[in-house]
Amino acid sequence: MDLVVHPFFDPATSSYSYVLANPGSGCCAVIDPVLDYFDDEEGAGAVGTRLADRILELIAANDYRAEWILETHVHADHLSAGRYLKSRLACAQLAIGMRVTEVQSHFSAAFGVPEASDGRQFDRLLADGDRLALGHSVGRVLHVPGHTPACVAYLFDRFLFVGDTLFMPDYGTARCDFPGGSAEALYQSVQRLYGLPDDVRMLMCHDYAPGGRDHRFLTTVAAQRAGNRMLRGDTDAGEFAAARRARDRDLDAPRLLVPAVRANIAGGVLPGWRLEAHLLNHGQRREAAS
């Protein structure tokens, strides 16, 4: 039986999370799960699990066994629900690219998470070419640095989960101005992805719906190669690097940069927080405020 993808959209951060399931074997992987984060005056930094709980409900409803919780990178614009899901999915391994330790070294002391420096917050640190079993299917880890030095993509059959490396063709590519980022490295990473077969389906981590169009999560290698507004298959490396750096100079820092990076270098838990005490769903939050 073919693999099945279940997308989950978080409108607050324009983020997509996924459950990739192998119904024939009853197992699944969760990719880039998101916590709700309330930074308004009423919420005062509370977090919630509405989207993550929907993922748990789908897994339970289909009687899936979660084997993996896979992060494509340390996200700077939303908090990961990886640790929360792992606390409820006993068999799942929380995994990220092995160069996460470089990202941790950039941020751990400055952001007040000195203990997050050696990758021990994750069950598996993945290297380029590593294989991930999902029932009778086997996925492959692709190291795609540029946005961060630790970015990875996951290729399962004809599904490619690209993280922030690429957005939909009408939006472009990831920014490269975070510590360890590199427009030149991103160019080479994208060329690697463009070398995959035309019909490989790329699944986005974000979609900002330019021009007010409907949100989308799926495109193909062929569509990206032919029409990505910043980096097509025939774009010159120097031209892209110059354009990317110019664009990055005009970008603001992500709104949730500090809480997101603090939590995500630690696997999805804010320092000093007790998981159960702080993970409130929307209903609980409204009750507490009334």
HELIX and SHEET records of a PDB file:
HELIX    1   1 ARG A   50  ALA A   61  1                                  12    
HELIX    2   2 GLY A   82  ARG A   88  1                                   7    
HELIX    3   3 VAL A  100  PHE A  107  1                                   8    
HELIX    4   4 ALA A  183  TYR A  194  1                                  12    
HELIX    5   5 PRO A  210  GLY A  212  5                                   3    
HELIX    6   6 VAL A  221  GLY A  227  1                                   7    
HELIX    7   7 ALA A  237  ARG A  249  1                                  13    
HELIX    8   8 LEU A  257  ASN A  264  1                                   8    
HELIX    9   9 LEU A  275  HIS A  278  1                                   4    
HELIX   10  10 HIS A  282  ALA A  289  1                                   8    
SHEET    1   A 6 VAL A   4  ASP A  10  0                                        
SHEET    2   A 6 SER A  15  ASN A  22 -1                                        
SHEET    3   A 6 CYS A  27  ILE A  31 -1                                        
SHEET    4   A 6 ARG A  65  LEU A  70  1                                        
SHEET    5   A 6 GLN A  93  GLY A  97  1                                        
SHEET    6   A 6 ARG A 124  LEU A 126  1                                        
SHEET    1   B 3 ALA A  46  GLY A  48  0                                        
SHEET    2   B 3 VAL A  34  PHE A  38 -1                                        
SHEET    3   B 3 LEU A  79  SER A  80 -1                                        
SHEET    1   C 6 ARG A 131  LEU A 134  0                                        
SHEET    2   C 6 SER A 137  HIS A 143 -1                                        
SHEET    3   C 6 VAL A 152  PHE A 156 -1                                        
SHEET    4   C 6 PHE A 159  PHE A 161 -1                                        
SHEET    5   C 6 ARG A 201  LEU A 203  1                                        
SHEET    6   C 6 LEU A 218  THR A 220 -1                                        
END                                                                             
